[in-house]
Structure formats: C-alpha cells, structure tokens
Amino acid sequence: MLDWLSNAAGNVAEWLGSGVASFFEWLFGGLVDMFTLIFDAADSIWSVFESIWDLGVSFAESLSGSLATLCPFLPEPVIGVIGTGLLAIVIAGIVKKVRGK
C-alpha cells in the first residue's frame, strides 16, 4: 500500500533534482560564458596596449637612429637626450590633440 507513496516521493525527488541540476547548469554555464567574454576582452585590451608600446619603442629607436645618422659628430648621450626630448614633444602633442586643447 505504501509502494505508490514511495514511488511518488521518488518521482518528486527526481523531478526536483533534475530541475535544480538544470538550474545550476544554466547558472554556471552563463557564468562561464560571462567570464570567457571578460577574459577575451581583457586579452584584446592587453594586445592593444602591447601594440602601442611596441610602436613607441620602435619610434624611439628609429628616431635615435636617424639622429645618429644625421649628426654623426654628436656623442651617444647627447643623441639620447635629444631623442628623449623629441619623443616627449611628440607625446605631449598627441595628448594635447586627444584632449582637444
């Protein structure tokens, strides 16, 4: 007589268990997707900063190479100071242009 009651309780527990399991699967699947998108965006931002840094380093190296070629009579420290000054002027001009002042 209690067999149908245990079957009903088992079915209700199975239904609740599958519902809770599907809820957590949905929740954790969404969290995994969200964190994947965040990490992909952070990786993209990092690659942009890395590209800007590489551009700046190559620009500074080409500037000092150009100065050394144009003025071979200047010692290396003087070329470094002039190159750093020109690089600071270029960066200040870019910042001024971006800020609109």
DAVEN-V118396 format. One record per residue. N is the residue number from 1. PHI is phi as a letter, one per 30 degrees, with the letter a starting at -180 (* if undefined). PSI is psi in whole degrees, 0 to 359 (999 if undefined). OMEGA is omega in whole degrees, 0 to 359 (none if undefined). Layout:
{{N	PHI	PSI	OMEGA} {N	PHI	PSI	OMEGA}}
This chain:
{{1	*	325	179} {2	d	1	180} {3	d	317	179} {4	d	328	179} {5	d	319	179} {6	d	324	176} {7	d	317	179} {8	d	316	178} {9	d	320	178} {10	d	318	179} {11	d	318	178} {12	d	317	179} {13	d	320	178} {14	d	318	180} {15	d	315	178} {16	d	319	180} {17	d	316	179} {18	d	325	177} {19	d	316	178} {20	d	319	180} {21	d	317	179} {22	d	326	177} {23	d	312	180} {24	d	328	175} {25	d	317	177} {26	d	315	182} {27	d	310	182} {28	d	328	175} {29	d	318	177} {30	d	320	178} {31	d	320	179} {32	d	317	178} {33	d	318	181} {34	d	313	180} {35	d	328	176} {36	d	316	178} {37	d	320	179} {38	d	315	181} {39	d	325	176} {40	d	320	178} {41	d	319	178} {42	d	322	178} {43	d	321	178} {44	d	318	178} {45	d	318	179} {46	d	320	180} {47	d	327	176} {48	d	315	178} {49	d	321	179} {50	d	321	178} {51	d	319	178} {52	d	319	179} {53	d	315	179} {54	d	322	177} {55	d	316	180} {56	d	318	180} {57	d	316	180} {58	d	325	177} {59	d	316	180} {60	d	320	179} {61	d	319	179} {62	d	327	178} {63	d	315	180} {64	d	326	175} {65	d	320	178} {66	d	318	179} {67	d	321	179} {68	d	327	179} {69	d	318	182} {70	d	327	182} {71	b	75	183} {72	d	345	181} {73	d	346	179} {74	d	140	177} {75	d	160	184} {76	e	318	179} {77	d	325	179} {78	d	319	177} {79	d	322	177} {80	d	319	179} {81	d	316	179} {82	d	317	179} {83	d	319	178} {84	d	320	177} {85	d	316	178} {86	d	321	178} {87	d	321	177} {88	d	322	178} {89	d	318	179} {90	d	315	179} {91	d	319	178} {92	d	321	178} {93	d	320	178} {94	d	315	179} {95	d	318	179} {96	d	319	180} {97	d	321	180} {98	d	318	181} {99	d	342	176} {100	i	23	180} {101	c	999	none}}
